[in-house]
Amino acid sequence: MTNHVYVAASLDGFIATREGGVDWLSELPNPDGSDYGFSAFMSGIDAVVMGRNTFDQVFSFDVWPYDRPVFVLSTSLDCVPEAVARKAEIMRGEPKAVVEQLARRGYSNLYIDGGKTIQNFLEEDLIDELIITRVPILLGDGIPLFGKLTTSLWFASRKTERLNEMLVKNYYSRVRG
Ligand SMILES: NC(=O)c1ccc[n+]([C@@H]2O[C@H](COP(=O)([O-])OP(=O)(O)OC[C@H]3O[C@@H](n4cnc5c(N)ncnc54)[C@H](OP(=O)(O)O)[C@@H]3O)[C@@H](O)[C@H]2O)c1
C-alpha cells in the first residue's frame, strides 16, 4: 500500500493563495503544452483521495482531470454533484480508516491531495512518496503545503528534475525505522 503526494508549491511553501486561487500555476510559460509528468504519475495510481476544498476547486474547472475514482473527504457534504456522481464519492473518517477502507476495496496506490488533507495524512505518518514541484514564485501568503507535526519525518531524496527551466521537481520517499 503506497500513498503518494503530487503537488506544486510556491517557493515560500504555499499550494494556493489565501482565497484558494491557483491561477499562478497556469501563468507559467508552457509552449509545448507539457503536463510535467502528471499522466505518467497517474498511471501508477488506483484512486485519488482529496479534501473537500480541493474538490470544490477541481469541480470548478472546465474539464474533470481524473480517469481514476476520486474519494472526497468531507464532513459537510453528503454527496457530490450529479455531474461527477459516477466519478467521485464522499468519504469521511480518520486517515488510517480511510486508507484501510480503500485497501479493502482494492485501491492500494492512493494519490492524497489538498493542503489540510496532506497534513492530516502526514501527522498519521501515512505518506510514503512525496513529489513536490517548486514554482519560482513568492506568494507571500496562502494555503500552506505543510503544517505542524507531532513527530519529525525523514524522507530520502530520490530524484530531482528541472522542467521548462522554471520548475524544480523533487521526488522523496519516506524513510522509516
Ligand atoms: N498547488 C497544488 O498542486 C494544489 C494541489 C491540491 C490542492 N490545491 C489547492 O489547495 C486548496 C485546498 O487545500 P485546503 O488545505 O484548503 O484543504 P483540503 O485538504 O483540500 O480540504 C480540507 C477539507 O477536507 C475535508 N476533510 C479533510 N480531512 C477529512 C477527513 N478525514 N474526514 C472528513 N473530511 C475531511 C474537510 O471538509 P469539510 O469542511 O467538508 O468537512 C476539510 O475542511 C485549494 O485551493 C486547491 O486548489 C493546490
The ligand as an SDF file (V2000), in Angstrom:
LIG
                    3D

 48 52  0  0  0  0  0  0  0  0999 V2000
   -0.7900   23.5720   -5.8690 N   0  0  0  0  0  0  0  0  0  0  0  0
   -1.2900   22.3480   -5.9340 C   0  0  0  0  0  0  0  0  0  0  0  0
   -0.6940   21.4240   -6.5250 O   0  0  0  0  0  0  0  0  0  0  0  0
   -2.5730   22.0520   -5.2120 C   0  0  0  0  0  0  0  0  0  0  0  0
   -2.9520   20.7110   -5.0060 C   0  0  0  0  0  0  0  0  0  0  0  0
   -4.1270   20.4530   -4.3160 C   0  0  0  0  0  0  0  0  0  0  0  0
   -4.8940   21.4980   -3.8400 C   0  0  0  0  0  0  0  0  0  0  0  0
   -4.5090   22.7670   -4.0750 N   0  0  0  0  0  0  0  0  0  0  0  0
   -5.3100   23.8800   -3.5550 C   0  0  0  0  0  0  0  0  0  0  0  0
   -5.3640   23.7850   -2.1300 O   0  0  0  0  0  0  0  0  0  0  0  0
   -6.6070   24.3000   -1.6820 C   0  0  0  0  0  0  0  0  0  0  0  0
   -7.2690   23.3010   -0.7530 C   0  0  0  0  0  0  0  0  0  0  0  0
   -6.4600   22.9420    0.3440 O   0  0  0  0  0  0  0  0  0  0  0  0
   -7.0090   23.0610    1.8520 P   0  0  0  0  0  0  0  0  0  0  0  0
   -5.8630   22.9480    2.7890 O   0  0  0  0  0  0  0  0  0  0  0  0
   -7.8660   24.2650    1.9480 O   0  0  0  0  0  0  0  0  0  0  0  0
   -7.9790   21.8570    2.0370 O   0  0  0  0  0  0  0  0  0  0  0  0
   -8.3070   20.3700    1.5530 P   0  0  0  0  0  0  0  0  0  0  0  0
   -7.4110   19.4060    2.2090 O   0  0  0  0  0  0  0  0  0  0  0  0
   -8.4760   20.3120    0.0910 O   0  0  0  0  0  0  0  0  0  0  0  0
   -9.7860   20.2610    2.1830 O   0  0  0  0  0  0  0  0  0  0  0  0
   -9.9980   20.3480    3.5770 C   0  0  0  0  0  0  0  0  0  0  0  0
  -11.3680   19.8190    3.8680 C   0  0  0  0  0  0  0  0  0  0  0  0
  -11.4230   18.4220    3.5850 O   0  0  0  0  0  0  0  0  0  0  0  0
  -12.2910   17.7930    4.4940 C   0  0  0  0  0  0  0  0  0  0  0  0
  -11.5610   16.7520    5.2140 N   0  0  0  0  0  0  0  0  0  0  0  0
  -10.2050   16.6200    5.3270 C   0  0  0  0  0  0  0  0  0  0  0  0
   -9.9030   15.5000    6.0160 N   0  0  0  0  0  0  0  0  0  0  0  0
  -11.0740   14.9080    6.3270 C   0  0  0  0  0  0  0  0  0  0  0  0
  -11.4350   13.7020    6.9940 C   0  0  0  0  0  0  0  0  0  0  0  0
  -10.5020   12.8830    7.4940 N   0  0  0  0  0  0  0  0  0  0  0  0
  -12.7530   13.3920    7.1310 N   0  0  0  0  0  0  0  0  0  0  0  0
  -13.7020   14.2240    6.6340 C   0  0  0  0  0  0  0  0  0  0  0  0
  -13.4160   15.3800    5.9760 N   0  0  0  0  0  0  0  0  0  0  0  0
  -12.1310   15.6920    5.8320 C   0  0  0  0  0  0  0  0  0  0  0  0
  -12.8990   18.8710    5.3500 C   0  0  0  0  0  0  0  0  0  0  0  0
  -14.0430   19.3020    4.6080 O   0  0  0  0  0  0  0  0  0  0  0  0
  -15.4520   19.6490    5.2760 P   0  0  0  0  0  0  0  0  0  0  0  0
  -15.3090   21.0670    5.7010 O   0  0  0  0  0  0  0  0  0  0  0  0
  -16.4510   19.4570    4.1760 O   0  0  0  0  0  0  0  0  0  0  0  0
  -15.6560   18.6990    6.4150 O   0  0  0  0  0  0  0  0  0  0  0  0
  -11.8180   19.9360    5.3030 C   0  0  0  0  0  0  0  0  0  0  0  0
  -12.3260   21.2300    5.5660 O   0  0  0  0  0  0  0  0  0  0  0  0
   -7.4460   24.5660   -2.9220 C   0  0  0  0  0  0  0  0  0  0  0  0
   -7.4110   25.9500   -3.1930 O   0  0  0  0  0  0  0  0  0  0  0  0
   -6.7440   23.8060   -4.0080 C   0  0  0  0  0  0  0  0  0  0  0  0
   -6.8880   24.3890   -5.2780 O   0  0  0  0  0  0  0  0  0  0  0  0
   -3.3610   23.0790   -4.7420 C   0  0  0  0  0  0  0  0  0  0  0  0
  1  2  1  0
  2  3  2  0
  2  4  1  0
  4  5  1  0
  4 48  2  0
  5  6  2  0
  6  7  1  0
  7  8  2  0
  8  9  1  0
  8 48  1  0
  9 10  1  0
  9 46  1  0
 10 11  1  0
 11 12  1  0
 11 44  1  0
 12 13  1  0
 13 14  1  0
 14 15  2  0
 14 16  1  0
 14 17  1  0
 17 18  1  0
 18 19  2  0
 18 20  1  0
 18 21  1  0
 21 22  1  0
 22 23  1  0
 23 24  1  0
 23 42  1  0
 24 25  1  0
 25 26  1  0
 25 36  1  0
 26 27  1  0
 26 35  1  0
 27 28  2  0
 28 29  1  0
 29 30  1  0
 29 35  2  0
 30 31  1  0
 30 32  2  0
 32 33  1  0
 33 34  2  0
 34 35  1  0
 36 37  1  0
 36 42  1  0
 37 38  1  0
 38 39  2  0
 38 40  1  0
 38 41  1  0
 42 43  1  0
 44 45  1  0
 44 46  1  0
 46 47  1  0
M  CHG  2   8   1  16  -1
M  END
$$$$
